[in-house]
């Protein structure tokens, strides 16, 4: 390509990068650097791209192109993925930024195909950071117990735990949870249209949960609105959790779990409390099994100083020590949100969990738990919104290493 034509093509490409940046916010260079480092550390593809760190100077080079040569494709792909993440969090339609294939064609118009392979994952769109915004994902995610119950969404919104069932006593914890997909209980997943296949499979999963789920022996202490989550949790590849009031259930000690359950159910007898604690401890088995999911937990720092119930300092010492131990697991990342951080946390009135599943045939799920009911947002834009909030909370929180150091300091205060 003649130098003049190449220069014009490069100018047009840089102008497109700037246009996309402005559509997405525009986000500051610092925001893009921090987000890119976090996603790089996750080592999971984001919209088909394995994001690499983009320092502020690199972002400036991408948008200014003062060196008058095409940037590396790996940088461009990462920049595009970051802009999509920021756009989703800001409720901007990410489709306005174009597809990765479109950007690749624009890049090749400068001086041919890139000489390096883009950091993609075989076209599979995965990870907590990207999958929720994939165009064409199912627009319906299950309301708790909605499939197969014959109840309307309005009727389920205020559902309460089933009453009149006496808790069992004397049972011992069995093996860890196994999701229905892992047990092959549903057989072959439907073929045909990809969106219909994913929706049909998830609906079938929930309809059969009561008969086949790993938690069936605990049905006496499992409210209907929690059944769907318990059935899906073992199959998740990535669990991203924000907890504003308590330590997340998957990270609780037995003593902390008992105090939390007792404070929330003051009228429950000892047998029921035992059953609920037993169930919570069994759930934790997924973190240490083969093929364990990635757990990304953001915890409000104030939780550490507000231990539930009468457990007192000894209980909190055990719990904080347990968090430090859990953070050493390769699949667990714990981040503390500083007290008074505000921002996205101010818009949440309860815990939020985002579940991402392996493969491309199961849609992402968001679980919003309240005291006596739970919600599973149906619309894709709502799932994207909550993923964006969780992503922003993780950026606002202390980094994992700093969080562990803060836990250690807090432990010394008890």
N, C-alpha and C positions, 0 to 999 in steps of 0.2 A: 504494500500500500504506500503511495506517495506520502511524504512527510506532511504536506498540507492537509491531505484528506485524513490522515491519522490524527492530526491535531484537532481537526474539527470533530471527528468521532469521539475523541477523548473529552473535549469540552462538552459535547452533548451528553456523554455518559455521566460526567461529574454534575452537570445540571440536573440530571435525573436523580442522582443520589441526594442532592440538596432538596429537591422537591419531595422525595419520599421522607426525608428527615423532618421537614416542616409539617407534612401531613400527620406524622406520628406524634407531634407535640408542639414544637420540637423538644426532645429531651436534651438535657445538658450533657456535656461531654463526661462529667463526673458520674452521672446516673448510668450512662452507657458503659463506662469502665467498670463500675461496681457490679452491675448486672452481668456483664460478660465474664468477670472473674468467678462469680458464683456459678454460672451455668457451665463454665469450663471445668470447675471442680466437680460438678455433678457427673461429668463424663457420659452424659446421655444426649441423644440427638434431640434437637429442637427444630420442629418443622422440617425434619430430614437433614439438618445441618449440625455437625458437632462444633459448637461455638468455641472459638479461641478468645483469649483475653485481648481486649482492645483498649490500650492506654489512651488517655486524653489526647496525647500527641498524635497517636495513630488515627483517631477519629478526625482530628483536625486535618491531617494529611489526606484522608479520604475525601473530605468535603472541599478542601482547597486545591489539592493536587499541584502543589508548587514545584514538585520535582518533574513535572511534565512527562510522566510515564504511567502506564496503567498500573493500578495497585494489584497486589496478588489476589487471585480469585478467592482464596480462603478468607481473606479479610472482608471482601465484598459480601460473600455468603453469610459470614457471621454478622456483619452489620445489618443485612436484610432481616435475619432472624431476630436480632435484638429489637429492631424497629417494630416488627410484628408483635412482640411481647409487650412493648411499651404502648402500642396502639390499643391492644386488647384491654390493658389496665385502664387506659383513658377513655374507654367506650367508643373508640374509633374503629370503624369497619376495617379489619386488616386486609381485606381484599383490595382496598384502594392502593395498597403498596405493590400489587402485582405478585406473580408467582416466581418461584426460584428459576423455573425454566425460562421465563420471560427475561429475567435479569441475566441469565447466562447468555441468551441470544444477544442482548445489548452489549454484554462484555465482549463477546466474540466479534462484534462489529468493529471493535477497535483494531485488533490485529490478530484475529483468529482464536481458536480454542485455547483455553488456559493450559499451561504446561504442567499443572499439578492437579491431582484429583481433588474435587471438593470434598470436604468432610461431611459426607452424607452416609446414611445408614441404609443403603440399598433401597432408597425410596420410601422406606417405612417411616411414618411420622410417629415419633414416640416421645416419651418423657413427660414429667410433670410440667415442664416449662413450655411445651408446645402443643401437645395433642388436643387440648381442649378447644382450640380455635380452628381445627381442620375443617375446611369447607366440606359439606356433605355429611358431617357426623349426624347421628340421629337427633331429632329435635325433641324426643320424648325420653325422659329418664323416669324411672318408676317412683311414684309416690309410695310411701311405706305401706307394704301389704296390699297395694292397689290391685295388682294383677291377681285374678282368681278369687278375689273376695266379694266382688259384686258391689263394693261400696264406691260412692262417688268421692272425688277429691275433696269436695267441701266437707263431706262427712268424715273423712279421715283426718283432716287438719287438726281437729281437736281430740283425736282418739286418745284413750287412756289405757294403761296396762290392763290386761284381762283380770277380772276379779273372780273370787269364788273357787280358785284352784289351790289346793293345799300344797305347800312345798314339800319336796322329798327330803328325807333325812338319811344320813349314814352312807351316802354315795361317795365314791372316791374319784378324783380326777382321772379321766382317761387320757388317751394320746392327744397331741395337739390338733388344732382345727385343720380340716381338709375341705377346701372349697368344692362345690359341685363340679366345676370344670375339671379340677384335678382328679376327681374320683371317676370321671367319665360317665357319671350317672345319666347325663343327658344324651349320650350317644353322639352321633355326627351332627355338627352344626348345620343349619339350613344353608342351602346354596342359593344362587340367584342374585338378585340385586343386593349390593353390599350393605346399603343402609337397612333394608328390610331384614337381611340376614342377622345383622347385629341386634336389631330391636327384637326380632323374634326369639333369638337365643337368650337374651337377658330376661324377657318376659317368661320364657319357659323355665329359666333358672329360678325365678321367684315363685312361680306357681308350684314347682315341685319342692320348694325349700322345706315346707312343713313336714314332708314325708322323708326327705333324703338328707337334710342338712346335718352337719356335724353336731350342732347344738340341740338336736331334737330331745335329748334326755333332760334338757334344762327348760323345756317349754313352759313349765310352771312359773318360771321367773323371767321369761322373755316376753316383753310386751310386743304386740303385733307390729308396731312401727319400728321396732329394732330388728325384726327378723330379716329384712332385706339386707341390712348392713352386715349382720353376722354371717350371712350366706356369701356375701361378696368379698369381705375383708381378706380371707385366706388366699383369694385368687389375685389380689392386687400385686402389681410389680413395684409401684411407688405409692406410698401413703404420705400425703402432705397434710399436717395437722396444725391448727392454731388453737390453743387453749387459754382463755383469759382468766379462769377461776381456779382450775385444779390441774394437777399433773395429768397428762394424757393417760387413759386407761392402760395402754400397752406398755407404759413405763412406770406403773405404780407398784410399790411393794405391797405385800399382803396386808400389813398393818395400816398403811395409808388407804388402801382400797376399802378395808373394813370400816375405818373411820368415816370415809367419804360416803359410803353406802348407808351407814347408820344415820349420818346427819341428814341425808336426803330422804330417808324412809323411817322416821322416828317411831312409827307404829308397827314396824315389821318385827316378828319374833326372831329368836336366835337362829332357828333352822333356816329361815328364809335368807337372813344375812349370810349365813355360811354358804348357801347355794349360790348366791350372787357373787360372793368373793371367789368361790371355786370357778365359776364361769369366767370371771375376769382373768384369773391366773391362767386358765387354759388358753385363752385367746393369745396370751403372750408367747406361746410356743412357736408362733410363726416367725418370730424374730431370730430364732436360733436353729431353724431347720435348714435342710439343704434347699437351695433356691429361695432363700428368705427375701422378702420385699425390702425395698429401701424405705426407711422411715425418716421423714424430715419433719421434726417437731419444733415449733416456735412456741415458747412458753412465756407468759407475762411474768416478769421478775417478781412482782408482788405476791405471786402464788407461793413463793418460797418462805414468806414470812407470815403466811396466813394458813397454817395447818388446820385441816378440818377436824372438828370434834375434840374429844378429850385426849387424843394421842400425845399431844405436847411435844416438848423438845426432843425426847428420845425417838419418837416416831419420825420427826422431820430429819433428824440426823441420819437415820436409816434410809429415808427416802432420797435425800440429797446424795448420800454415798452411792445409792443404787443408780441415780442418774449419771454420776461420774463413771461408774463401771459400764453402764449401757453405752455411753458415748464412745467407749473404746471399741465397740463392735464395728466392723467395716461397713455395715449397712445401716447404721444409725447416726443421724446428725441432729444434735440438740443445739438450739439457739435461744438465748434469753433476750426478750424484748425489754429494754430499760423502762423502769417506772416512769409514767408521764410521757412516753414516746408519742402518744396521740397518732395522728396520721390515719392510715387505714384501720387501725384497731378501734378508733373512735366510732366507726360505722358498724361495728359488729356487736351484737348483744349476747353472743354465745359461741360455743366451739364450732369450728368448721373443719371438715375433713374432705380432701380431694383424693379420689382413688383413680389411679391410672393402671390399666391392665396390659399384659403382654399381648403382642399381636395387634392386628388392625380390625378385628371383627367384634370387639367389645367396646362400647362407648365409655367415655369417662363418666364418673358419677361424683356428685357433690352431696355430702350428708351434713345437714344442719340440725343439730340436736338441741331440743329445749327440755324443760323439766318433765313434761307429761306427753310429749309428742315429738315427731321429727319430720323434716321436710327433705325431699329429694327433688331439686329444681328440674323442671321438664325441658325448658327452652335452652338451646345452645348458648344464646347470649348470656343467660344467667350463669351457666356453668363457666363460661369464659370470664364473667365478672368476678366470681368468687376465686377462680384461679389467679386472676390478676391481683386481687386483694392479698392472697396468700404470698404471691411473689413479692409484693411490695413490703409486706411484713418481714419476710426473710431478709430483704435488703436493709430494712431499718433496724433489725435486731443485731446484737453482737455476733461476730463471726464465731464458728464453732470452738476454736481454740480459746478465744477470749471468754466464751460462755463457760467452758469447763473451768477456766481459772477463777471466774466469778463464783461458780458453784463451790470450788474448793475454799474460797475465802468465806463464803456464807456458812459452809460446814463448820469452819473454825469458830463461828460466832455462837453456835448452839452449845 
